[in-house]
């Protein structure tokens, strides 16, 4: 075996890399809060209809364009055309703006848990402002600080991003191991019954009153798709994999099975020690803080089954909440320092010269400092618009999460639609192919695009049905606004540069 072959990814190392890129700890408590055990079938459906076919698409793209510097822009430009590629890439970039809005306002929850062992953000007040508005102001301060530090160069970012990963691994062990231990010590008695007293099987229903109609249940599918996000990184691993034509499809399939089973076991584990009505039905519980509430409850119940007093169990619960808060704060901070510049830099490097203003895209310390400052201003404005929109804290956090899910999954549709054009272009060398025929490629394109589209459609319209029109406008209006901005930017480029 040559030295080059030895350095290539084996099946096990490939599966591990995909797992760490995709598997998200907070997805399990959030899913249980929204759907209970009923989240499990949707996560499995997400693996079958989205994760598997989409990952294979990204693998084919990555192998064909492995020498291209422009990332997904290069993929879509060669497959469809530059205008389509720019709109799709700009919406992909804009989804990270929405993510920054979300995290800037919610990162104080893990910090509160790390310090106090509980979420106290609901009682925050600054200069007479309510908690939601105060979190908005704190979010603006956060984005300013991170932008300033990141603008100093990549070395400043590396120091921050090197922490957090190991702590998240510990949380997964605590959640699944702790939940199953509690179940065993209680003689198989689930805190959240799998079968209700009226013989209803709860794996197909939700205990959450907000998720009883078919539209709201279908809208949850966006969460399931979002839980498999991050597989774009898979595309760059094909040429690094040993015997890729055999190993890669097998690795993706095994990863999909492991991740969907991992999510399912995690959700089951939460049901071992968490009764939805007793713990998660309170008004102060939301999609942003449910992870810490679940982990505090895990520590409390673990203390009780091990024979400690109630007071000691409460202390253990706070310790678990602090560990979770610290781990999530470190992980989110590391991700934030990376994502505040990486998508922006790819947008600048991938798109044609002069499409974006040369003054804004100029590099300093190898960083697009002016573009980062403009980005920070846009994110700050969005934070203030959402936080001063009149919601209470719980509704505010739920709106942020929904906005993020929609914004970050819609760009997947651009890549899946472009895939069928990519397969038809015979001039593109395709060294790695999972979809051997145009028919299988077309079926995969239709399945992925349809399920992403239908999930987002239900997510967008569901709030309006419940008289929350502002939520619908923020969730659906954001991507539409970003698409219009991208179109106008390209129109300016066509008229001012291409025609000359």
C-alpha positions, -999 to 999 in steps of 0.1 A, spaced: 0 0 0 14 34 -10 19 63 14 -7 83 -6 -33 55 -2 -26 52 36 -33 89 40 -67 87 24 -99 84 44 -111 49 53 -147 40 57 -146 45 95 -128 79 93 -153 91 66 -183 81 87 -168 99 117 -162 131 97 -197 131 83 -211 124 117 -193 153 134 -203 177 105 -240 169 107 -250 155 141 -263 184 163 -269 179 200 -296 206 204 -317 191 177 -329 163 200 -342 184 230 -358 208 205 -375 180 186 -388 164 218 -402 198 229 -420 203 196 -432 168 188 -423 144 216 -417 109 203 -436 120 172 -403 136 159 -387 102 153 -406 93 121 -399 127 107 -362 124 114 -361 90 97 -381 104 67 -356 133 66 -327 109 63 -344 90 35 -358 118 14 -331 145 20 -299 134 37 -290 104 15 -299 117 -20 -286 152 -12 -253 140 2 -247 119 -29 -254 151 -50 -229 170 -30 -204 142 -35 -207 143 -73 -205 181 -73 -174 180 -51 -156 154 -72 -163 173 -104 -153 207 -92 -126 198 -66 -101 223 -82 -126 252 -82 -121 280 -56 -156 294 -58 -174 266 -39 -211 262 -46 -211 293 -69 -187 274 -93 -209 243 -91 -241 262 -101 -225 285 -126 -211 256 -146 -244 237 -143 -270 264 -149 -255 298 -154 -239 328 -135 -272 346 -127 -288 315 -111 -255 307 -93 -252 342 -78 -289 343 -66 -285 308 -51 -251 316 -35 -263 350 -22 -293 333 -5 -270 307 9 -248 335 23 -279 354 36 -290 323 55 -259 328 76 -269 364 83 -302 350 97 -282 324 117 -261 353 131 -293 371 141 -305 340 159 -273 332 178 -265 368 187 -298 370 206 -299 334 220 -262 329 230 -270 346 264 -292 316 273 -262 291 275 -241 318 292 -269 323 318 -271 285 324 -233 283 327 -233 311 354 -265 305 373 -275 269 364 -308 282 348 -321 305 321 -326 340 336 -328 358 303 -366 361 306 -361 386 336 -333 407 320 -340 444 318 -317 472 306 -326 509 309 -363 500 314 -365 478 283 -382 444 284 -363 411 282 -367 406 245 -355 442 237 -326 438 262 -315 406 244 -317 425 212 -293 452 225 -270 425 239 -271 408 205 -260 440 187 -231 444 212 -221 408 206 -220 412 168 -199 443 171 -174 426 194 -171 395 173 -168 415 140 -140 436 156 -120 406 168 -125 386 136 -114 416 114 -79 413 130 -72 381 110 -75 344 108 -51 338 138 -75 355 161 -103 333 149 -84 300 153 -78 308 190 -115 308 196 -127 280 174 -103 254 190 -127 249 219 -162 234 223 -162 201 203 -152 177 230 -177 193 254 -205 186 230 -194 150 228 -197 148 266 -232 161 264 -243 134 240 -229 107 264 -246 123 294 -280 126 276 -282 91 261 -263 72 288 -280 91 316 -315 86 301 -310 49 296 -296 45 331 -326 62 346 -349 39 325 -331 8 337 -331 19 374 -368 27 372 -376 -8 358 -384 3 323 -409 30 334 -408 60 309 -415 95 323 -432 102 290 -454 72 282 -449 56 248 -485 43 249 -511 66 265 -539 54 288 -563 56 258 -540 32 239 -527 60 217 -491 52 204 -473 85 211 -446 79 185 -471 92 159 -485 121 178 -473 152 196 -480 163 232 -474 199 222 -508 217 217 -492 238 189 -485 207 168 -518 190 165 -530 201 130 -516 185 98 -501 218 87 -482 223 119 -470 187 120 -458 190 83 -441 222 92 -419 203 117 -403 185 87 -382 217 82 -366 210 116 -359 174 105 -342 187 73 -323 213 93 -310 186 116 -292 170 87 -276 204 76 -239 206 72 -236 179 45 -223 205 20 -189 198 35 -192 162 24 -186 173 -12 -150 180 -7 -142 146 8 -146 124 -23 -110 128 -36 -97 123 -1 -115 89 3 -98 55 -4 -116 37 -33 -142 65 -33 -166 48 -58 -173 20 -33 -164 36 1 -181 70 -3 -217 58 -10 -213 32 17 -200 58 41 -229 82 34 -255 54 38 -239 42 71 -237 78 84 -274 84 75 -284 53 94 -262 61 125 -273 97 126 -310 90 123 -307 62 149 -286 85 171 -313 112 169 -340 86 176 -322 71 206 -316 106 220 -353 116 217 -362 83 234 -337 90 261 -353 124 269 -387 106 273 -370 83 299 -368 112 324 -389 140 310 -427 142 312 -438 167 286 -467 182 305 -448 185 338 -416 199 325 -420 214 290 -455 228 290 -446 260 309 -448 294 292 -411 301 298 -400 270 278 -390 277 242 -369 263 214 -339 283 225 -337 272 262 -353 237 261 -319 220 258 -308 234 292 -342 227 308 -340 190 296 -304 186 308 -311 201 342 -341 177 345 -317 149 336 -293 158 364 -322 161 389 -337 127 380 -303 110 379 -297 122 414 -331 108 426 -327 74 411 -292 71 426 -308 77 460 -298 113 468 -321 138 486 -343 162 467 -320 191 475 -289 172 463 -307 162 432 -316 199 425 -279 207 429 -269 180 404 -295 194 380 -279 228 382 -245 213 377 -258 196 345 -273 228 333 -240 247 339 -220 220 321 -245 222 292 -245 260 292 -207 262 291 -203 235 264 -230 252 242 -216 287 248 -181 275 237 -193 256 207 -216 285 195 -188 310 201 -164 289 180 -189 285 152 -198 322 153 -162 333 148 -159 309 118 -192 317 102 -189 355 105 -162 355 78 -162 321 60 -195 324 40 -187 360 33 -153 352 20 -166 324 -2 -193 348 -16 -165 373 -25 -141 348 -39 -167 328 -58 -186 355 -76 -171 374 -106 -150 405 -101 -170 438 -100 -203 420 -93 -199 432 -57 -184 466 -50 -146 466 -52 -144 490 -23 -164 467 0 -147 435 -10 -111 447 -6 -90 425 17 -71 437 48 -51 411 68 -65 387 42 -100 395 56 -128 415 39 -129 440 67 -152 466 51 -176 438 40 -176 424 75 -184 458 90 -213 462 65 -224 426 74 -223 435 111 -245 466 105 -271 445 85 -272 418 112 -276 445 140 -305 461 121 -322 427 117 -317 419 154 -333 452 164 -362 448 139 -370 413 153 -364 421 190 -384 453 190 -413 436 171 -435 432 202 -432 395 211 -425 381 245 -393 362 249 -406 328 242 -423 338 209 -392 358 200 -369 328 203 -393 305 185 -395 331 156 -357 332 154 -354 294 152 -381 292 125 -365 320 105 -331 302 107 -345 268 96 -363 283 66 -334 306 55 -308 278 58 -328 251 40 -342 270 10 -307 273 -6 -305 235 -7 -333 237 -33 -310 258 -56 -283 231 -55 -307 202 -60 -324 218 -90 -290 226 -105 -280 190 -102 -302 178 -131 -286 204 -153 -251 193 -140 -258 157 -150 -269 168 -185 -237 188 -192 -214 163 -209 -185 187 -210 -182 185 -172 -159 157 -162 -175 136 -136 -149 113 -120 -174 101 -93 -210 92 -100 -237 77 -77 -265 85 -101 -255 65 -131 -285 75 -153 -304 107 -160 -336 90 -147 -322 83 -112 -307 118 -111 -341 133 -120 -359 112 -94 -334 124 -67 -338 160 -78 -376 158 -77 -376 141 -43 -351 164 -26 -366 196 -41 -402 186 -33 -396 176 3 -376 208 11 -402 229 -7 -432 214 10 -416 215 44 -407 252 41 -442 260 26 -459 246 56 -434 262 80 -440 296 64 -479 295 62 -485 278 96 -480 309 118 -504 329 96 -532 303 101 -527 309 139 -530 347 134 -492 353 136 -488 370 103 -455 387 114 -439 353 119 -449 343 83 -436 375 69 -402 371 87 -399 334 78 -410 337 41 -402 374 34 -366 371 43 -355 347 16 -377 366 -9 -361 399 0 -326 384 -3 -335 369 -37 -346 403 -49 -314 420 -36 -293 393 -54 -313 398 -86 -308 436 -85 -271 432 -78 -267 410 -108 -288 433 -129 -265 462 -120 -235 440 -129 -249 431 -162 -257 467 -172 -226 483 -158 -199 458 -167 -210 429 -189 -225 452 -216 -194 473 -217 
